[in-house]
Amino acid sequence: MGTMATPIRYQIRCEKDGASVKATYDLQVPVGGLALIASFTLAVDGKELIDQTHWIPGQIRYNGTQFTELDRPDKDVTVAFSISSNEGWNAADSDILRGDKRFDDVSFRNS
């Protein structure tokens, strides 16, 4: 039986208020393990919210809040994320912020 890669715990939430979108995220590896966060991307309507020039692979915790403005708040937009660890664990998913709703939100979590 092979060893399982340690999952990264994550909570990601994107909240739409008209054209404004607030994205909050909290990623962490289990305490005492060898896992590290290798990569993290979060995009709203194709716009990457995590500044990859400041992203440092190998962290044990990464959290924060980002804001973006939608060009067309009346249209559906995709929210997508991807996370990987140094142990080969990966997670990715996507959902839709609906354009016909002034207020909408999407959430992803595994903890």
C-alpha positions in Angstrom: 0.0 0.0 0.0 1.5 3.4 -1.1 1.7 6.4 1.1 -1.0 9.1 0.6 0.0 12.7 0.1 -1.0 15.0 2.9 -3.9 17.2 1.9 -3.7 21.0 2.3 -6.6 22.4 4.3 -8.3 25.3 2.4 -11.2 27.7 2.7 -11.8 30.0 -0.3 -14.8 32.4 -0.6 -15.7 34.9 -3.3 -18.5 37.4 -2.6 -20.0 39.5 -5.4 -21.7 42.9 -4.6 -22.6 44.4 -8.0 -19.3 44.8 -9.9 -17.1 44.3 -6.8 -15.8 40.9 -5.8 -14.0 40.2 -2.5 -12.0 36.9 -2.4 -10.8 35.5 0.9 -8.6 32.5 1.3 -6.9 30.5 4.0 -4.6 27.5 3.1 -2.6 25.5 5.6 -0.8 22.2 6.0 -1.3 20.0 9.0 1.0 20.8 11.9 4.1 18.6 12.2 3.9 17.2 8.7 6.4 17.5 5.9 3.9 19.0 3.4 4.4 22.5 2.0 2.2 24.6 -0.3 3.8 24.4 -3.7 1.4 26.5 -5.8 -1.9 28.4 -5.5 -3.9 30.2 -8.1 -7.3 31.9 -7.8 -9.0 33.5 -10.8 -12.2 35.5 -11.2 -13.5 35.9 -14.7 -10.0 34.9 -16.0 -8.2 37.5 -13.9 -5.6 35.9 -11.6 -5.9 37.4 -8.0 -2.8 35.8 -6.5 0.3 37.9 -7.5 2.7 35.2 -8.7 5.6 37.6 -8.5 5.2 37.7 -4.7 4.1 34.1 -4.3 6.8 32.0 -2.5 6.4 28.2 -2.9 7.1 26.2 0.3 4.9 28.0 2.7 3.0 26.2 5.5 0.2 28.8 5.6 -1.1 31.3 3.2 -4.1 33.6 3.7 -5.4 36.9 2.7 -8.0 39.0 0.9 -8.1 40.3 -2.6 -10.5 42.5 -4.5 -11.4 42.8 -8.1 -13.9 44.6 -10.3 -16.0 42.8 -12.9 -16.1 44.4 -16.4 -19.6 43.0 -16.9 -21.4 42.4 -13.6 -24.6 41.4 -15.4 -22.8 38.4 -17.0 -22.0 35.1 -15.3 -18.3 34.8 -14.4 -16.2 31.8 -13.5 -14.3 31.5 -10.2 -11.5 28.9 -10.4 -8.7 27.8 -8.1 -5.8 25.3 -8.1 -3.6 24.2 -5.2 -0.7 21.7 -5.0 1.7 20.5 -2.4 5.3 19.3 -2.6 4.0 15.8 -1.9 2.0 15.5 -5.1 -1.4 16.4 -3.6 -3.6 18.6 -5.9 -7.0 20.2 -5.7 -8.8 22.3 -8.2 -12.4 23.4 -8.8 -14.6 26.1 -10.3 -18.0 27.7 -9.8 -20.1 30.5 -11.2 -20.9 34.0 -9.8 -24.3 34.7 -11.4 -24.7 37.9 -13.3 -28.5 38.0 -12.7 -27.8 38.4 -9.0 -26.5 41.6 -7.5 -25.2 39.6 -4.5 -23.8 36.2 -5.0 -21.0 34.0 -3.5 -19.1 30.8 -4.1 -17.2 28.8 -1.5 -14.7 26.0 -1.7 -13.3 24.1 1.3 -12.1 20.8 2.5 -11.7 21.5 6.2 
